[in-house]
Structure formats: structure tokens, C-alpha cells
């Protein structure tokens, strides 16, 4: 039987992290959708998405390299 701390650390916290990440990544959806319909960025700043992409690629590269090298 799992203890309360096991449930909190292995189920609740990862679930909250996943929900938070989805909210963060989908937050600009309506603004991007509006800019696409308009055909112009106007005041929409695309720079944060470049950094977001770089961050994601960095973490993917890190996970691949740690799997190859056997580092945990």
C-alpha cells in the first residue's frame, strides 16, 4: 500500500506540473490565432517562442545525451 507521501510525490506533483506546463504552452493560443487570421504580427512578440523552442531542444538534447552516456 502506498503512503501519502508516495502518492503526493509520484502522482499529484507530476500531474500538477503537467497541467501547469500545458497551461503555459497554450496560453498564447488565442493571440497567435488572431495574428494568423489577421496575417500580421502587429504587437505580438515572437521572441519568447524562440527562447521556448531553444529551451525545449536543450532539454531533449540533455535527455538524449544522458541516456547515451548512462548518467542518471
N, C-alpha and C positions, 0 to 999 in steps of 0.2 A: 504494500500500500504506500502511495506517495505521501510525503509530508507536505504541509502547506508551503514551506519554502521551496520545495522541488516544483510544485505547481506554479508558484509565483515566478521562479527563475526560468523554468523551461517552457511555460505556456503563456502566461499573462504578459510578461515583459516583451518577449519576441512578438507577440500579437500586437501589443501597443506600438512597438517600433515599426512594424509593417504598416499599420494603419496610418501612423504619422508620416511615414515615407510616401505612401500613396497620396495623402493629402498635400504634401509638399510638392510632389511632381505634377499633380493635376491642378494645382492652384491657378496657374496662368491659362488654363484651357480656354476660358471664355474670351480673354483678351486676344489670344492667338487666333481663335476662331473668327473674332470680329476683324482682326487685321487681315486675315486671309480673304474674307468676303469683300473687304474694302480694297484690297490689292495694294495696300501701303502700310508701312510700319507706323507712320506718324510719330507719336511719342513713346511707342513701345521699344524698350531697350533690349536687344538680343544678347548683349554681353553676358548676363548671368547664365544663359543657357550654354554658352561656350565653356564657361568655367564648370558648370554642372556636368557637361559631357566629358571634360578633361578629368574631373573627379571620378566619374563612373569608370572611365577607361583605366585610370590609375589603380582603382580597387580591383578591377578584373585582371589587370596585369599582375598585381600583387598576389592574387589568389592563384593564378597560373604558376607563377614563379615559386611560391611556397609549396605547391603540390609537386612540382618537378624536383625541387631540392629536398623535399621531405621535412621541411621546417614546420613546426606547429606552434 
